[in-house]
């Protein structure tokens, strides 16, 4: 149990430092490590609602840079966290989550980022808003999917581009396809139907970075 006097101190402390999103990430870090100290757990629970409100303030007003991944309805927090980690490693400018993706701030997602959560921005918005921001910044939007205009990913310049990665079960949604300039495919053996979402994202990220 946390003593009443300790609760008062914690309330005052949280009031002072909740202005910084980094504190919310620290709370996630505590939870992901499964620390059992009652004082830490009380602090984490106390900050829970504020963490969500702080993250919601990260509005995608304009794009910085020209390398982005758009995740369309990914439900596996392990995949989202792995993609986040890989995007940071290959120099992407950020992730955009659309179509009802899993919670990017859940313990499993944050744990899978291996620290990228502290370094690479992630935004949650509609596909419409994401496409509008891409158009405003002059960043072409591609989808990892099959369509009549599908091109080999090795033949498309992704130095400045955003790539949509579809969900594990249904792939890229029709709404996302309608907003994409072109689709790209990752060449593989005919007997293989698809790749895991995180693996497909990793290939796209490598193509973005390989000319650096």
LUMVOTOR-804319 format. One record per residue (C-alpha): x, y, z; residue in three letters; residue number from 1. Coordinates in steps of 0.05 Angstrom, whole numbers, plus 5000, padded with zeros to 4 digits. Example, Ala and Ser with C-alpha at 12.3 -4.5 7.8 and 13.67 -1.06 7.14 Angstrom:
# residues 2
+------+------+------+------+------+
:   c1 :   c2 :   c3 : resn : resi :
+------+------+------+------+------+
: 5246 : 4910 : 5156 :  ALA :    1 :
: 5273 : 4979 : 5143 :  SER :    2 :
+------+------+------+------+------+
This chain:
# residues 212
+------+------+------+------+------+
:   c1 :   c2 :   c3 : resn : resi :
+------+------+------+------+------+
: 5000 : 5000 : 5000 :  UNK :    1 :
: 5022 : 5071 : 4986 :  UNK :    2 :
: 5019 : 5116 : 5047 :  UNK :    3 :
: 4971 : 5177 : 5044 :  UNK :    4 :
: 5030 : 5225 : 5052 :  UNK :    5 :
: 5065 : 5192 : 4993 :  UNK :    6 :
: 5002 : 5200 : 4951 :  UNK :    7 :
: 5002 : 5275 : 4964 :  UNK :    8 :
: 5074 : 5281 : 4943 :  UNK :    9 :
: 5063 : 5240 : 4881 :  UNK :   10 :
: 5003 : 5282 : 4860 :  UNK :   11 :
: 5044 : 5345 : 4866 :  UNK :   12 :
: 5102 : 5314 : 4828 :  UNK :   13 :
: 5059 : 5289 : 4771 :  UNK :   14 :
: 5025 : 5357 : 4766 :  UNK :   15 :
: 5094 : 5388 : 4753 :  UNK :   16 :
: 5121 : 5338 : 4703 :  UNK :   17 :
: 5060 : 5318 : 4664 :  UNK :   18 :
: 5074 : 5376 : 4616 :  UNK :   19 :
: 5126 : 5331 : 4583 :  UNK :   20 :
: 5106 : 5270 : 4542 :  UNK :   21 :
: 5172 : 5238 : 4562 :  UNK :   22 :
: 5142 : 5226 : 4631 :  UNK :   23 :
: 5086 : 5186 : 4601 :  UNK :   24 :
: 5138 : 5144 : 4565 :  UNK :   25 :
: 5173 : 5132 : 4631 :  UNK :   26 :
: 5107 : 5107 : 4660 :  UNK :   27 :
: 5102 : 5058 : 4601 :  UNK :   28 :
: 5174 : 5037 : 4616 :  UNK :   29 :
: 5156 : 5022 : 4689 :  UNK :   30 :
: 5096 : 4980 : 4667 :  UNK :   31 :
: 5134 : 4943 : 4613 :  UNK :   32 :
: 5187 : 4921 : 4663 :  UNK :   33 :
: 5131 : 4895 : 4709 :  UNK :   34 :
: 5160 : 4930 : 4769 :  UNK :   35 :
: 5121 : 4910 : 4831 :  UNK :   36 :
: 5138 : 4967 : 4878 :  UNK :   37 :
: 5070 : 4993 : 4901 :  UNK :   38 :
: 5095 : 5065 : 4897 :  UNK :   39 :
: 5114 : 5057 : 4824 :  UNK :   40 :
: 5049 : 5022 : 4807 :  UNK :   41 :
: 5008 : 5076 : 4841 :  UNK :   42 :
: 5047 : 5128 : 4802 :  UNK :   43 :
: 5035 : 5091 : 4737 :  UNK :   44 :
: 4961 : 5084 : 4749 :  UNK :   45 :
: 4955 : 5156 : 4769 :  UNK :   46 :
: 4987 : 5178 : 4704 :  UNK :   47 :
: 4950 : 5130 : 4659 :  UNK :   48 :
: 4894 : 5176 : 4636 :  UNK :   49 :
: 4941 : 5235 : 4629 :  UNK :   50 :
: 4988 : 5194 : 4586 :  UNK :   51 :
: 4931 : 5181 : 4536 :  UNK :   52 :
: 4912 : 5254 : 4534 :  UNK :   53 :
: 4985 : 5276 : 4524 :  UNK :   54 :
: 4994 : 5227 : 4467 :  UNK :   55 :
: 4930 : 5251 : 4435 :  UNK :   56 :
: 4960 : 5321 : 4431 :  UNK :   57 :
: 5011 : 5296 : 4380 :  UNK :   58 :
: 4973 : 5322 : 4320 :  UNK :   59 :
: 5000 : 5310 : 4251 :  UNK :   60 :
: 4999 : 5382 : 4229 :  UNK :   61 :
: 5053 : 5375 : 4176 :  UNK :   62 :
: 5105 : 5325 : 4155 :  UNK :   63 :
: 5178 : 5333 : 4173 :  UNK :   64 :
: 5225 : 5295 : 4127 :  UNK :   65 :
: 5207 : 5249 : 4071 :  UNK :   66 :
: 5209 : 5177 : 4095 :  UNK :   67 :
: 5147 : 5150 : 4128 :  UNK :   68 :
: 5110 : 5086 : 4141 :  UNK :   69 :
: 5034 : 5085 : 4145 :  UNK :   70 :
: 5007 : 5025 : 4184 :  UNK :   71 :
: 4937 : 5007 : 4161 :  UNK :   72 :
: 4899 : 4968 : 4214 :  UNK :   73 :
: 4956 : 4928 : 4244 :  UNK :   74 :
: 4930 : 4891 : 4305 :  UNK :   75 :
: 4991 : 4856 : 4333 :  UNK :   76 :
: 5028 : 4900 : 4383 :  UNK :   77 :
: 5091 : 4859 : 4372 :  UNK :   78 :
: 5090 : 4876 : 4298 :  UNK :   79 :
: 5077 : 4950 : 4310 :  UNK :   80 :
: 5133 : 4953 : 4361 :  UNK :   81 :
: 5181 : 4916 : 4316 :  UNK :   82 :
: 5165 : 4962 : 4257 :  UNK :   83 :
: 5175 : 5022 : 4302 :  UNK :   84 :
: 5244 : 4996 : 4323 :  UNK :   85 :
: 5264 : 4980 : 4251 :  UNK :   86 :
: 5239 : 5048 : 4225 :  UNK :   87 :
: 5284 : 5081 : 4276 :  UNK :   88 :
: 5343 : 5038 : 4256 :  UNK :   89 :
: 5336 : 5053 : 4181 :  UNK :   90 :
: 5327 : 5128 : 4189 :  UNK :   91 :
: 5252 : 5137 : 4176 :  UNK :   92 :
: 5221 : 5202 : 4199 :  UNK :   93 :
: 5162 : 5171 : 4234 :  UNK :   94 :
: 5102 : 5124 : 4234 :  UNK :   95 :
: 5030 : 5140 : 4221 :  UNK :   96 :
: 4977 : 5092 : 4249 :  UNK :   97 :
: 4910 : 5089 : 4213 :  UNK :   98 :
: 4851 : 5043 : 4207 :  UNK :   99 :
: 4844 : 5021 : 4279 :  UNK :  100 :
: 4915 : 4998 : 4293 :  UNK :  101 :
: 4933 : 4969 : 4360 :  UNK :  102 :
: 4949 : 5017 : 4417 :  UNK :  103 :
: 5020 : 5043 : 4406 :  UNK :  104 :
: 5027 : 5057 : 4480 :  UNK :  105 :
: 5009 : 4988 : 4505 :  UNK :  106 :
: 5064 : 4952 : 4546 :  UNK :  107 :
: 5075 : 4899 : 4493 :  UNK :  108 :
: 5082 : 4950 : 4437 :  UNK :  109 :
: 5130 : 4994 : 4477 :  UNK :  110 :
: 5171 : 4934 : 4499 :  UNK :  111 :
: 5179 : 4912 : 4426 :  UNK :  112 :
: 5206 : 4980 : 4405 :  UNK :  113 :
: 5269 : 4969 : 4446 :  UNK :  114 :
: 5274 : 5043 : 4461 :  UNK :  115 :
: 5253 : 5071 : 4394 :  UNK :  116 :
: 5191 : 5097 : 4429 :  UNK :  117 :
: 5236 : 5151 : 4459 :  UNK :  118 :
: 5267 : 5171 : 4392 :  UNK :  119 :
: 5219 : 5164 : 4334 :  UNK :  120 :
: 5151 : 5199 : 4331 :  UNK :  121 :
: 5086 : 5162 : 4319 :  UNK :  122 :
: 5019 : 5193 : 4301 :  UNK :  123 :
: 4948 : 5166 : 4299 :  UNK :  124 :
: 4900 : 5195 : 4248 :  UNK :  125 :
: 4853 : 5177 : 4192 :  UNK :  126 :
: 4876 : 5153 : 4124 :  UNK :  127 :
: 4846 : 5215 : 4094 :  UNK :  128 :
: 4886 : 5261 : 4138 :  UNK :  129 :
: 4950 : 5221 : 4127 :  UNK :  130 :
: 4941 : 5225 : 4051 :  UNK :  131 :
: 4927 : 5300 : 4055 :  UNK :  132 :
: 4991 : 5312 : 4094 :  UNK :  133 :
: 5031 : 5271 : 4044 :  UNK :  134 :
: 5003 : 5311 : 3986 :  UNK :  135 :
: 5018 : 5377 : 4021 :  UNK :  136 :
: 5090 : 5356 : 4032 :  UNK :  137 :
: 5098 : 5327 : 3962 :  UNK :  138 :
: 5112 : 5258 : 3989 :  UNK :  139 :
: 5086 : 5202 : 3943 :  UNK :  140 :
: 5044 : 5150 : 3977 :  UNK :  141 :
: 5054 : 5077 : 3957 :  UNK :  142 :
: 5022 : 5014 : 3983 :  UNK :  143 :
: 5053 : 4945 : 3992 :  UNK :  144 :
: 4999 : 4909 : 3953 :  UNK :  145 :
: 4981 : 4879 : 3885 :  UNK :  146 :
: 4943 : 4920 : 3834 :  UNK :  147 :
: 4947 : 4932 : 3759 :  UNK :  148 :
: 5000 : 4985 : 3768 :  UNK :  149 :
: 5042 : 4945 : 3816 :  UNK :  150 :
: 5117 : 4954 : 3808 :  UNK :  151 :
: 5176 : 4916 : 3836 :  UNK :  152 :
: 5198 : 4953 : 3899 :  UNK :  153 :
: 5270 : 4951 : 3874 :  UNK :  154 :
: 5250 : 4993 : 3813 :  UNK :  155 :
: 5215 : 5048 : 3851 :  UNK :  156 :
: 5252 : 5105 : 3884 :  UNK :  157 :
: 5233 : 5107 : 3958 :  UNK :  158 :
: 5285 : 5159 : 3978 :  UNK :  159 :
: 5227 : 5206 : 3990 :  UNK :  160 :
: 5163 : 5167 : 3999 :  UNK :  161 :
: 5112 : 5138 : 4047 :  UNK :  162 :
: 5093 : 5064 : 4043 :  UNK :  163 :
: 5028 : 5035 : 4070 :  UNK :  164 :
: 5034 : 4968 : 4104 :  UNK :  165 :
: 4969 : 4930 : 4111 :  UNK :  166 :
: 4941 : 4890 : 4169 :  UNK :  167 :
: 4962 : 4818 : 4183 :  UNK :  168 :
: 4895 : 4789 : 4162 :  UNK :  169 :
: 4866 : 4831 : 4105 :  UNK :  170 :
: 4926 : 4870 : 4078 :  UNK :  171 :
: 4919 : 4941 : 4054 :  UNK :  172 :
: 4848 : 4967 : 4057 :  UNK :  173 :
: 4810 : 4990 : 3996 :  UNK :  174 :
: 4807 : 5061 : 4024 :  UNK :  175 :
: 4883 : 5063 : 4029 :  UNK :  176 :
: 4891 : 5034 : 3959 :  UNK :  177 :
: 4847 : 5089 : 3931 :  UNK :  178 :
: 4892 : 5142 : 3962 :  UNK :  179 :
: 4958 : 5113 : 3939 :  UNK :  180 :
: 4995 : 5136 : 3877 :  UNK :  181 :
: 5021 : 5067 : 3861 :  UNK :  182 :
: 5030 : 4998 : 3892 :  UNK :  183 :
: 5095 : 4960 : 3902 :  UNK :  184 :
: 5110 : 4887 : 3911 :  UNK :  185 :
: 5167 : 4850 : 3944 :  UNK :  186 :
: 5193 : 4796 : 3897 :  UNK :  187 :
: 5191 : 4726 : 3926 :  UNK :  188 :
: 5182 : 4654 : 3905 :  UNK :  189 :
: 5116 : 4638 : 3871 :  UNK :  190 :
: 5099 : 4586 : 3924 :  UNK :  191 :
: 5099 : 4640 : 3978 :  UNK :  192 :
: 5037 : 4683 : 3984 :  UNK :  193 :
: 5059 : 4738 : 4031 :  UNK :  194 :
: 5106 : 4762 : 4085 :  UNK :  195 :
: 5094 : 4780 : 4157 :  UNK :  196 :
: 5075 : 4853 : 4163 :  UNK :  197 :
: 5137 : 4871 : 4203 :  UNK :  198 :
: 5182 : 4836 : 4152 :  UNK :  199 :
: 5149 : 4871 : 4094 :  UNK :  200 :
: 5157 : 4938 : 4129 :  UNK :  201 :
: 5231 : 4922 : 4141 :  UNK :  202 :
: 5243 : 4909 : 4067 :  UNK :  203 :
: 5208 : 4975 : 4049 :  UNK :  204 :
: 5250 : 5012 : 4101 :  UNK :  205 :
: 5314 : 4981 : 4073 :  UNK :  206 :
: 5295 : 5004 : 4003 :  UNK :  207 :
: 5285 : 5074 : 4031 :  UNK :  208 :
: 5353 : 5075 : 4063 :  UNK :  209 :
: 5398 : 5035 : 4016 :  UNK :  210 :
: 5423 : 5095 : 3977 :  UNK :  211 :
: 5445 : 5133 : 4039 :  UNK :  212 :
+------+------+------+------+------+
